[in-house]
Amino acid sequence: MVNKQFKTSPILDYVAAVSAGIVRNKALLDLCYEEDSSAEIDMNLVMTGRGKIIELQATAEKVPVTRSVFDELLELASQGIRDLVALEKNIIG
């Protein structure tokens, strides 16, 4: 195995993914199975460290949700991504 030294970091951006949902009218991040199976809406979000969306999947499970509820959930998931990316940066440097 060859050990190569990079002149610049090969990492172009960071990536993280989270799940989020509304369970009993409360927005939750990183749903466990029980929460996910009883969620009113659940969302999976994959974003870059620069805030660009790679994948977004959301489903209203029982009844349609308002745009404000969707936006609240998207913001919660986005904050979760930002927190994970901060951890990645701290670990990788």
Phi, psi and omega per residue, in radians:
M1 nan 2.317 -3.122
V2 -1.651 2.286 3.076
N3 -1.648 1.917 -3.123
K4 -1.811 2.450 3.066
Q5 -1.729 2.302 3.111
F6 -1.625 2.426 3.067
K7 -1.320 -0.572 3.051
T8 -2.323 2.802 -3.120
S9 -1.114 2.325 3.091
P10 -1.357 -0.125 -3.134
I11 -1.373 2.064 3.140
L12 -1.477 -0.570 3.118
D13 -2.911 2.863 3.083
Y14 -1.652 2.777 3.136
V15 -2.428 2.446 3.060
A16 -2.582 2.795 -3.134
A17 -2.420 2.525 3.100
V18 -2.483 2.841 2.933
S19 -1.993 2.673 3.107
A20 -2.633 2.810 3.126
G21 -2.941 2.924 3.035
I22 -1.842 2.074 -3.136
V23 -2.221 2.111 -3.085
R24 0.896 0.806 3.099
N25 1.140 0.339 3.118
K26 -2.150 2.299 3.114
A27 -1.342 2.220 -3.120
L28 -2.220 2.565 3.102
L29 -1.872 2.502 3.068
D30 1.051 1.161 -3.067
L31 -1.188 2.406 2.976
C32 -1.439 3.067 -3.076
Y33 -1.020 -0.817 -3.100
E34 -1.074 -0.735 3.120
E35 -1.155 -0.788 -3.120
D36 -1.075 -0.704 -3.080
S37 -1.280 -0.293 3.121
S38 -1.983 0.175 -3.094
A39 -1.217 2.512 3.033
E40 -1.289 -0.614 3.005
I41 -2.539 2.463 3.034
D42 -2.270 2.643 -3.015
M43 -2.445 2.477 2.956
N44 -2.077 2.319 -3.091
L45 -2.342 2.293 3.037
V46 -2.141 2.176 -3.104
M47 -2.388 2.794 3.027
T48 -1.508 2.945 3.078
G49 -1.128 -0.370 3.114
R50 -1.563 0.075 3.070
G51 1.521 0.225 3.105
K52 -1.529 2.396 -3.088
I53 -1.439 2.217 3.052
I54 -1.656 -0.791 3.136
E55 -2.582 2.435 3.052
L56 -2.447 2.171 3.101
Q57 -2.367 2.183 3.129
A58 -2.452 2.460 -3.135
T59 -2.384 2.203 2.978
A60 -1.415 2.006 -2.975
E61 -1.380 -0.641 -3.049
K62 -1.983 -0.948 3.128
V63 -2.349 2.712 3.098
P64 -1.030 2.639 3.128
V65 -1.963 2.754 3.127
T66 -1.326 2.827 3.095
R67 -1.085 -0.639 -3.128
S68 -1.154 -0.642 3.079
V69 -1.165 -0.770 3.099
F70 -1.042 -0.796 -3.137
D71 -1.096 -0.686 3.105
E72 -1.082 -0.761 -3.136
L73 -1.182 -0.713 3.101
L74 -1.089 -0.700 3.116
E75 -1.154 -0.725 3.095
L76 -1.062 -0.815 3.128
A77 -1.113 -0.714 3.116
S78 -1.082 -0.707 3.105
Q79 -1.140 -0.681 3.066
G80 -1.046 -0.721 3.084
I81 -1.090 -0.818 3.138
R82 -1.035 -0.696 3.110
D83 -1.125 -0.755 3.110
L84 -1.138 -0.711 3.129
V85 -1.127 -0.667 3.083
A86 -1.061 -0.705 3.078
L87 -1.133 -0.743 3.111
E88 -1.033 -0.811 -3.135
K89 -1.081 -0.684 3.127
N90 -1.139 -0.685 -3.127
I91 -1.289 -0.818 -3.060
I92 -1.411 -0.597 3.126
G93 1.650 nan nan
